[in-house]
Amino acid sequence: MVDDEEVFRYVIRHIAQDAGFDVLEADNGETGIALALAEAPDMIFLDLHMPRLDGFGVLAQLSSSPLQATPVVVCTSQSLTVDQKRALAAAYAIVPKQDLSRDGLSRLMGLVLGPGDADPAADEHGGAAP
């Protein structure tokens, strides 16, 4: 998960861990890219407005990297223009932060990753979702 808001990371981390997924965290775009390239996560939750590299830049870099097929869920609290939505076309989904719920996030993670399993041996990729 790549988000500069500590409270949001806390919420997503606990929902994902409760569902049996491992979670990696970064508080800015540059760190998020480095972590994703090093760890090859199964899914990425991405904020748009962050220091050092925003979510648009992160998504652009991921789209031209070995992680281009990794599902990216953009979570934002801002209204997006048509041009911004177009720039986010590579994202798996765009979810307004104010619409997020425990059940909704669990369903989304289940759709993308399948059922969680805290035992990495049970899942080839360890069920990691930064």
Secondary structure, 3 states (H helix, E strand, C coil): CECCCHHHHHHHHHHHHHCCCECCCECCHHHHHHHHHHHCCCCEEECCCCCCCCHHHHHHHHHCCCCCCCCEEEEECCCCCHHHHHHCCCCCEEEEHHHCCHHHHHHHHHHHHCCCCCCHHHCCCCCECC
